[in-house]
Amino acid sequence: MTEPLRVGVAGLGTVGASVIRILARQGKSLSQRVGRPVRVTAVAARDRTKDRGGLDLSGCEWFASPVELARSGAVDCVVELMGGADGVARDTVEAAIEAGKDVVTANKALLAKHGLALARAAEARGLALAFEASAAGGIPVVKTLREALPANAVHRLYGILNGTCNYILSRMEAERCPFEVALREAQRLGYAEADPTFDIEGYDTAHKLAILTSLAFGAEIDAEAVYVEGISKITLLDLAMADELGYRIKLLGVAERTHTGIEQRVHPTMVPKSTAIAQVMGVMNAVTVDADAVRELTLIGPGAGGDATASAVVADIADVASGLRRPPFGRPTDRLERAERAPMQRHEGGYYIRLAVSDRPGAFAGIAARMAEAGISLESIVQRRSEAAATQDPHGRSGAPVPVVLITYATEEAAVRAALEKIGADGVIAEPPQVIRIERE
Ligand SMILES: NC(=O)c1ccc[n+]([C@@H]2O[C@H](COP(=O)([O-])OP(=O)(O)OC[C@H]3O[C@@H](n4cnc5c(N)ncnc54)[C@H](OP(=O)(O)O)[C@@H]3O)[C@@H](O)[C@H]2O)c1
């Protein structure tokens, strides 16, 4: 196999430009490794006149239309690096498969929504649909799940899959600065978009989790089944309480096989400080896999950034050049399980519940009674005199709400929700409760 692999790159932004630079830099070593030259022969982007930092596009045919690039006879492998679940990215990938081209993409939104249909189409034509860069950027977690763990039944997978959120939480914890300040800093440093909703409200993590869940459990991708909560309501008080109780707060994506089906959830999570994942700070990502043979495996690395993400894209291009065509989700699509969705209400685990309790007689006894009625056992209760109470009335009650934190033993989400609804109706709390799930080791 000495014919060059002719690569068409659709999208010349952060990742696309890095892919082209790395292929130029590593070209010789790559061709020795895969046994043939790898050449970028075609590119597409929106604006041909844009300054791309001296990116060398000589020898590449320019396509104004990525779909035309995908259909071009001058391309064997289409690398989609534009983004978006639908529109031009989907059209390009579909056109490439229809035209018999192997596809490499970093597009988690596209895969989360159309991954199964695209995998079926690629499989029917014996083509590659490779997406190492789509989840956790530079961490080779897709290959690890798809190729390195066939001896294992995976019980649970969890990860820090969004560097923006991890940066914000790390910064809040280290510098005791509020969420809004940490977010502004993340935006200033280019870690967060001008509109950060997609990252901070957990949707980006949900897309990546859906991809990893399919690979880990051999199940059809089901992004709509993911329960999603973001980090925007995490306060400095929660971080301080977590610290006091031996935890850190991370935005985790968690997938677990339970007796009610596969649970997929994204939410701020208390993780014991002793765990590997709790040590992961700043923009870094991490994924932990709990499986029967390997026990626990944690991969840590850069989850985003041009070169780190391009590292994963180029690994996929190398596979295509070597003629490796694995089923995209680890097994043929008709052998992927259509798994039951485990409802969030049936989730079982420990909970951190912070209440702003009215400083009046009987309020706390009423709360304890509601928890007991719902069958919830409390592991610990931490009561903090509020600053207002401490300053206004050092001798007794001030009427200002008092922060009370309850840590529960393992209990069902439905029981927690029911108890909190009753506590709210009793009129003993001054603001909506803060609920953070605790992830066991
Ligand atoms: N950035 C990361 O760290 C990272 C990490 C993991 C995965 N990813 C994924 O990688 C993909 C690319 O991300 P990115 O950060 O490189 O994006 P980006 O910097 O915004 O670049 C997008 C590129 O796509 C081109 N494009 C957009 N719409 C187009 C259209 N209709 N026709 C032709 N070209 C079009 C743009 O052209 P112009 O340059 O002319 O505007 C630009 O070159 C996304 O799926 C993203 O989720 C990114």
The ligand as an ORCA input file, in Angstrom:
! r2SCAN-3c Opt
* xyz 0 1
  N     -11.436     23.578     19.889
  C     -11.271     22.509     20.641
  O     -10.470     22.500     21.590
  C     -12.052     21.263     20.351
  C     -11.875     20.122     21.162
  C     -12.546     18.943     20.870
  C     -13.421     18.912     19.802
  N     -13.611     20.038     19.044
  C     -14.555     19.964     17.930
  O     -13.843     20.192     16.721
  C     -14.689     20.837     15.791
  C     -14.014     22.126     15.311
  O     -13.815     22.965     16.438
  P     -12.908     24.297     16.334
  O     -12.726     24.748     17.736
  O     -11.720     24.050     15.476
  O     -13.911     25.287     15.594
  P     -13.603     26.715     14.969
  O     -12.290     27.237     15.420
  O     -14.823     27.534     15.167
  O     -13.467     26.396     13.405
  C     -14.548     26.026     12.611
  C     -14.085     25.981     11.157
  O     -15.173     25.529     10.360
  C     -15.344     26.390      9.257
  N     -16.759     26.424      8.912
  C     -17.801     26.671      9.719
  N     -18.957     26.650      9.021
  C     -18.604     26.406      7.741
  C     -19.328     26.291      6.521
  N     -20.646     26.442      6.494
  N     -18.651     26.023      5.403
  C     -17.307     25.900      5.413
  N     -16.569     25.983      6.541
  C     -17.212     26.249      7.666
  C     -14.851     27.762      9.720
  O     -14.488     28.534      8.598
  P     -13.823     30.010      8.737
  O     -12.485     29.802      9.411
  O     -13.651     30.490      7.349
  O     -14.772     30.829      9.555
  C     -13.668     27.357     10.606
  O     -12.510     27.244      9.823
  C     -16.037     21.029     16.506
  O     -16.885     19.967     16.210
  C     -15.651     20.993     17.970
  O     -16.706     20.572     18.805
  C     -12.946     21.203     19.291
*
